[in-house]
Amino acid sequence: MMHVDHIGLSVGDLDAQRDWYQRAFGFDTARPFEIAPVGLRGVFLLGPDDLALELLERQGSQAVNRPATTPPDALLSRGWAHVCLRVDDVDAVFTRLIDAGAGTLSAPGDSPEPGVRFAFVTDPEGNLIELLDRSGPVTA
């Protein structure tokens, strides 16, 4: 089983972007969060058919794309930050992707969301892919 879990978008103004996406697409707001050590704020926006868009605002971000060496560094460039794939076994899929040439950004570990494991890899061009084992959809 594998499908897209959510799409992450790095933005310069979280509140303005959240308001625009809600207005333009009718998304509902779910669980805002903050990761203070890296100056990150975020919120999930929920659409139809379990669609979830994660808006992320990191202090010091710029509107240019640069190769990232860590998931938080990727959020210093505005634009689409990562694609997240929900998988049954984060560790097994992580190993398979590394064996296929993916780069390691964050080895499998516990997510800030209780009961969820996650990892980050890069594709050959440096695009971020998050692997996640959440058992259900993003909820409010």
C-alpha positions in Angstrom: 0.0 0.0 0.0 1.4 3.4 -1.0 -0.3 6.7 -1.8 0.4 10.4 -1.5 -0.2 11.5 2.2 0.2 15.2 1.8 2.0 17.9 -0.1 4.2 20.4 1.7 4.6 24.0 0.5 7.2 26.3 2.0 5.8 29.9 2.2 6.9 33.3 3.3 3.7 34.3 5.1 1.9 31.4 6.7 -1.2 33.3 7.8 -1.7 35.0 4.4 -1.2 31.8 2.5 -3.4 29.8 4.8 -6.2 32.4 4.3 -5.7 32.4 0.5 -5.8 28.6 0.1 -8.9 28.5 2.4 -10.6 31.2 0.4 -9.5 29.9 -3.1 -10.1 26.2 -2.5 -12.4 26.0 0.5 -9.9 24.0 2.5 -10.5 23.4 6.2 -7.8 24.1 8.8 -6.3 21.3 10.9 -3.7 21.0 13.6 -1.4 24.0 13.4 2.1 23.3 14.8 5.4 24.8 15.6 8.9 23.4 15.8 10.6 26.2 17.7 14.3 25.0 17.5 14.3 25.5 13.7 12.0 28.5 13.6 9.2 26.6 11.9 5.4 27.1 11.9 3.0 25.1 9.9 -0.6 24.1 9.4 -2.4 21.4 7.5 -5.2 22.3 5.1 -7.8 19.6 4.3 -9.5 19.2 1.0 -11.8 16.5 -0.5 -10.9 12.8 -0.7 -8.3 13.0 2.1 -6.3 15.7 0.3 -4.0 17.5 2.7 -1.7 20.4 2.0 0.9 21.3 4.6 1.9 25.0 4.6 5.3 25.6 6.3 6.9 28.9 7.2 10.5 28.9 8.4 12.3 32.1 9.6 14.9 33.1 7.0 13.3 31.3 4.0 14.1 32.7 0.6 12.1 32.6 -2.7 14.8 30.6 -4.5 15.4 26.9 -4.9 18.7 25.5 -3.5 19.8 21.9 -2.9 18.9 20.9 0.7 21.1 18.8 3.0 18.4 18.4 5.7 14.6 18.5 5.7 14.6 21.8 7.7 17.2 23.4 5.3 14.8 22.6 2.4 12.3 25.0 4.0 14.7 27.9 3.5 13.6 27.9 -0.1 9.9 28.8 -0.9 7.9 26.6 -3.2 6.9 22.9 -3.1 9.0 21.5 -0.2 8.4 17.7 -0.4 6.0 14.9 -1.4 5.0 12.5 1.4 4.2 8.9 0.7 2.3 6.9 3.3 3.7 3.4 3.5 3.2 0.3 5.7 6.8 0.0 6.8 8.9 3.1 6.9 12.1 1.2 7.6 11.8 -1.3 4.8 10.8 1.3 2.2 13.6 3.6 3.4 16.2 0.8 2.9 14.8 0.0 -0.5 15.0 3.6 -1.6 18.6 4.0 -0.3 19.6 0.8 -2.1 18.1 2.3 -5.3 20.3 5.4 -5.0 18.2 7.8 -2.9 20.1 10.2 -0.6 19.5 10.1 3.2 18.3 13.3 4.9 16.6 11.8 8.0 16.8 8.2 8.9 13.6 6.5 10.2 12.5 7.8 13.6 9.5 9.0 15.6 7.5 11.9 14.1 6.4 14.9 16.1 2.9 13.4 15.6 2.4 10.7 18.4 2.5 7.1 17.2 3.9 7.9 13.7 7.3 7.1 12.2 8.8 9.0 9.4 12.0 9.4 7.3 13.2 11.8 4.6 15.2 10.8 1.5 16.1 12.7 -1.7 15.6 11.6 -5.3 18.6 11.7 -7.6 17.9 15.4 -8.3 17.6 16.3 -4.6 13.8 16.5 -4.4 12.6 15.6 -0.9 10.4 12.6 -0.3 9.0 11.9 3.1 8.0 8.4 4.1 5.3 8.1 6.8 3.3 5.3 8.5 0.3 7.3 9.7 -2.6 4.9 10.0 -5.4 7.3 8.9 -5.8 10.6 7.1 -4.7 14.0 8.5 -7.5 15.1 10.8 -8.6 18.3 12.4 
